[in-house]
Structure formats: structure tokens, C-alpha cells
Amino acid sequence: MSRRQLRLGAFLYTPGSHSAGWRHPDAVPETDMDFAWYLRMAQTAERGLIDTVFFQDTAAVNGSANLDGAGAIRPRVSRQVYLEPVSLIAALAAVTTHIGLISTATTTYSQPYDLARRFATIDHISGGRAGWNLVTSQIEDEAGNFGAERHMDHALRYERAEEFWDVVTALWDSWEDGALLRDKASGVYIDGDRLHFQHHEGRHFKVRGPLNLPRTPQGRPVVSEAGSSEAGKRLAARTADLVFTAQTVLEEGRAFRDEVRALATGFGRDPDDVKILPGLMTIVGRTEEEAQAKLAALQSLISDEAAMRLLARLCGDLDIHAFDPDGPLPPLPPSNAAKARQQLIVDLARKEGLSIRQVARYLGTSLGHQLQVGTPAQIADRMQEWLEEGACDGFNLMFPHFPRPLEYFVELVVPELQRRGIYRTGYEGRTLRENLGIPVPANRYTRTGANSSGGGTSV
Ligand SMILES: Cc1cc2nc3c(=O)[nH]c(=O)nc-3n(C[C@H](O)[C@H](O)[C@H](O)COP(=O)(O)O)c2cc1C
């Protein structure tokens, strides 16, 4: 097949990426806590030959860092209940066969040894389908649950993330292929020459190693990232296999992809090994009218108040409620959370002359990501255009609610993409790397032969 192929992720952001989607008559908000629904959604995505499901995470109740005068939580986003996603993908590994399983985990409030073990374990359980969405933690709320007074500064978070990734990947390499012998004849279980200590000592971590389980089916689990600030792009270009992003205009998508690919080349990587997936929410109808009617039904459910809570989250310390909702968006203070996201919204508001209320409703619809409403052919046209114009390698699919919109995408849009020859008709391989078309990284110790633990064998 000579045409470039779309890579697709299904972002299972329960109960839906539309702020009011969970209130739609077809919506099943229990998709956030009921494993039977996660199972059904992952199997639907697998039936649609989607590369991977993807789960976000914040280890705190949204808004819990912002108490009101009486000490009660003032939730900024009301939808906040879901299963811990690393445990969730372990469970999904047992009931799926081909689809990738990506969970978010933060470098700001985790330890690399523990995280390396957990994702390596899931890579073993799933036969090579695990992925780690590396985040530095976007919002303030998590700090109070991990012994910190304040959320770590943006620059320091990224510095820690760089070192975190170095340590985790060294641990994943600590067992060379073939180090686990279990040789009954000789009585040798482990080849100590192929087991390596890390003896890492950096600014943030001190880790001796090695990991206590062998190299995984993918060599290393896939790593995805979603930062778009300068520090975020640099980290992604050096370390990420997949990049989730949020451009909504084709030229901006292409500029972002070109920049990350150029940075990756600068780090000595093949830019084709970094796949860029902008977010895309689709609202599919058999006719354009049906699709527009679905959108109108969803929009009628957004309350200004809920939309304003989403906007408030993006505004950092600024009290957006103090401004006239029908006036222009005021200048926002520098964000310690999502720098690049904030800039995208500010630019859009300025370019389109949007009021505060309009910006809030726009965020409430697709979290500021691209929205396509139409027939399967209209949606496929846009996806194909982005792919063929070099603005993406595929999309991170978002759904207003669950499970029907995911099912519509699989039933209606997938066949249209296949008909155009830009989407697979069967999984190419068994591991996520094989399906994404990205290679197994060389084991650093096999390459250099350095740092051997020195021949100790265990019987
Ligand atoms: C699709 C998508 C999913 C994300 N999921 C999470 C998440 O689960 N947890 C989190 O803390 N941040 C999440 N983020 C935020 C990013 O990881 C990142 O912190 C944010 O984009 C700000 O980074 P920047 O300041 O480098 O732009 C997500 C972003 C995108 C676009």
C-alpha cells in the first residue's frame, strides 16, 4: 500500500469530551466507573482497527486546590470520576488482543522505578501493547495530595520529566534480550552478563537498578506526550513516539508537525518515528442535516456556568467571573499549567473576535480541539486533507459522550477511510509499535556493552 496511512487513537475521556455530552439522552455517564462499559468501548475501538485507546489522568478531584471561603471544594470541572487508568489498562489487556493501551502517568508526582515496573508489567501482560502518556501534571490540584504546598514550576517540571524519562528507559533496557535463561540443564536462571545496573544520580533521582523484570515484548512500551510549550516540544522531539496536540487550523498543524520533526532530527532521530496526532471530535450523521441536528442538541445542553468553569481553569489565577461575559477576553496571566493551550485559545479569541461567553462555549464543545460535523464522506475529506497536506500522522479521536458516538465512527467513518486507501483493513502486527510502524529501540547496553553487573548468576 503506497498511500500514507492514518494512525488513530480513541481518547476514552469518560463520560465525554463535550462538557454537557453526558446529559444527552443517548449518553451513558456510567461509562466512567463501570468496567463492562470500558470493555465494550475498547472492543468497539478494536473492531474499528484503531491503533490505541488512550486514558487521561489527574490524581486529584478537579478544583480541590481551590477552596471557597467556607472550605468547600469549588469544582471547576464537574466531570471527574473514573477508574485509575494504569490499573484499568492492565484489566483491558486481558480482554483485548490487538489494540494499544495507553495510560497517563505523571513524572511530577511519581517515582521512575515504580512507574517503569508497572508499564513493563502491562507490556508483558498485553503481549506488547502498553503505552505511557508522559505528563508533567497540568493543574495545581495534585500538589496537595503528594506532600507539596504548591505545584512545581513549569520549567522545573520539564527538567524533572527529562531526567525521569532517562531513568525509566534505562531501567527498561536493564535486561538485554536473552538475559532470562531459566536453563534447567545448567541450573542458571539469569545471565548476569546481560543484566545491567543504572547507578543513576541526577538532580531529581537516585536509582541503582536494575529493573526486577526482563525486557518487554516491545523492547520498551510506547511513550506519548501532549506538551506544546517550547519545553514540551523539546521533550517530545527527544523522547516521544506519539504526540497528542490541539491545533485546529491545517497550516498550524503542519507548522507544529514540521517543527517537532525538525527538532527530532536534531536529536538524531528519524522524524518518521514520531507520530503527531491532533485531537479531533467528530459528530457524524447519515446526512449533513442529521449531523447538524446532533450538534444543536448537544449545544442546547451546555450551561454558561459549566462552560465558564472550563474557561476559568485555563485562566489560572485570574478571576474570569469578575469580567463582563459578553466583553472581550482580557489578557491572561502567564500560566503555570498549559502554556501552549492557553495561547491557542487567546489567539483564537482575538482572531475571531469572540466574547468571554463564546470562548467558554467553544471550550465546552470540544475542549478547544478540532470539531468536524457532517457525513462520513465530509469527515473523511477533512481527515484525508490533513494527512496528505502533512499536518498530521493521524488523529486522537474525541467523542462528545459514550458509547454511541464511538460506535458511529467505527460503523460509518472507518469504512469510508478504508475505501480511500488511507486506513488499514487489518492490524499489521501484534504489538502497538508494529501497528504504529515505529521500531523497537536498540538496547543501550547491547550497543555499548557498558555497565555490566559483572557475571553474577543466580541459580
Ligand atoms: C489530548 C491531551 C490529553 C492530555 N492529558 C493529560 C492528562 O491526562 N493529565 C495531565 O496532567 N495533562 C494532560 N494533558 C496536558 C499535557 O500533558 C500538557 O501538560 C499540557 O498540554 C501543557 O503542556 P505545555 O505547557 O508544554 O503546553 C493533555 C493534553 C492533551 C492535548
The ligand as an SDF file (V2000), in Angstrom:
LIG
                    3D

 31 33  0  0  0  0  0  0  0  0999 V2000
   -5.1340   15.1410   24.3280 C   0  0  0  0  0  0  0  0  0  0  0  0
   -4.4600   15.6290   25.5630 C   0  0  0  0  0  0  0  0  0  0  0  0
   -4.5200   14.8740   26.7290 C   0  0  0  0  0  0  0  0  0  0  0  0
   -3.9040   15.2950   27.8920 C   0  0  0  0  0  0  0  0  0  0  0  0
   -3.9890   14.5190   29.0230 N   0  0  0  0  0  0  0  0  0  0  0  0
   -3.4470   14.9730   30.1790 C   0  0  0  0  0  0  0  0  0  0  0  0
   -3.5660   14.2350   31.3790 C   0  0  0  0  0  0  0  0  0  0  0  0
   -4.1600   13.1670   31.3980 O   0  0  0  0  0  0  0  0  0  0  0  0
   -3.0090   14.7320   32.5200 N   0  0  0  0  0  0  0  0  0  0  0  0
   -2.3180   15.9150   32.5410 C   0  0  0  0  0  0  0  0  0  0  0  0
   -1.8200   16.3110   33.5960 O   0  0  0  0  0  0  0  0  0  0  0  0
   -2.1800   16.6300   31.4060 N   0  0  0  0  0  0  0  0  0  0  0  0
   -2.7420   16.1980   30.2440 C   0  0  0  0  0  0  0  0  0  0  0  0
   -2.6260   16.9410   29.1120 N   0  0  0  0  0  0  0  0  0  0  0  0
   -1.8470   18.1690   29.1760 C   0  0  0  0  0  0  0  0  0  0  0  0
   -0.4630   17.9990   28.6330 C   0  0  0  0  0  0  0  0  0  0  0  0
    0.1820   16.8650   29.1300 O   0  0  0  0  0  0  0  0  0  0  0  0
    0.3820   19.1930   28.9750 C   0  0  0  0  0  0  0  0  0  0  0  0
    0.6040   19.2810   30.3540 O   0  0  0  0  0  0  0  0  0  0  0  0
   -0.2860   20.4420   28.5600 C   0  0  0  0  0  0  0  0  0  0  0  0
   -0.5780   20.3720   27.1880 O   0  0  0  0  0  0  0  0  0  0  0  0
    0.5900   21.6100   28.9030 C   0  0  0  0  0  0  0  0  0  0  0  0
    1.8740   21.4400   28.4170 O   0  0  0  0  0  0  0  0  0  0  0  0
    2.6760   22.6460   27.8340 P   0  0  0  0  0  0  0  0  0  0  0  0
    2.7320   23.6650   28.9300 O   0  0  0  0  0  0  0  0  0  0  0  0
    4.0150   22.0720   27.4630 O   0  0  0  0  0  0  0  0  0  0  0  0
    1.8980   23.1230   26.6510 O   0  0  0  0  0  0  0  0  0  0  0  0
   -3.2330   16.5220   27.9220 C   0  0  0  0  0  0  0  0  0  0  0  0
   -3.1770   17.2960   26.7600 C   0  0  0  0  0  0  0  0  0  0  0  0
   -3.7840   16.8710   25.5750 C   0  0  0  0  0  0  0  0  0  0  0  0
   -3.6830   17.7160   24.3450 C   0  0  0  0  0  0  0  0  0  0  0  0
  1  2  1  0
  2  3  1  0
  2 30  2  0
  3  4  2  0
  4  5  1  0
  4 28  1  0
  5  6  2  0
  6  7  1  0
  6 13  1  0
  7  8  2  0
  7  9  1  0
  9 10  1  0
 10 11  2  0
 10 12  1  0
 12 13  2  0
 13 14  1  0
 14 15  1  0
 14 28  1  0
 15 16  1  0
 16 17  1  0
 16 18  1  0
 18 19  1  0
 18 20  1  0
 20 21  1  0
 20 22  1  0
 22 23  1  0
 23 24  1  0
 24 25  2  0
 24 26  1  0
 24 27  1  0
 28 29  2  0
 29 30  1  0
 30 31  1  0
M  END
$$$$
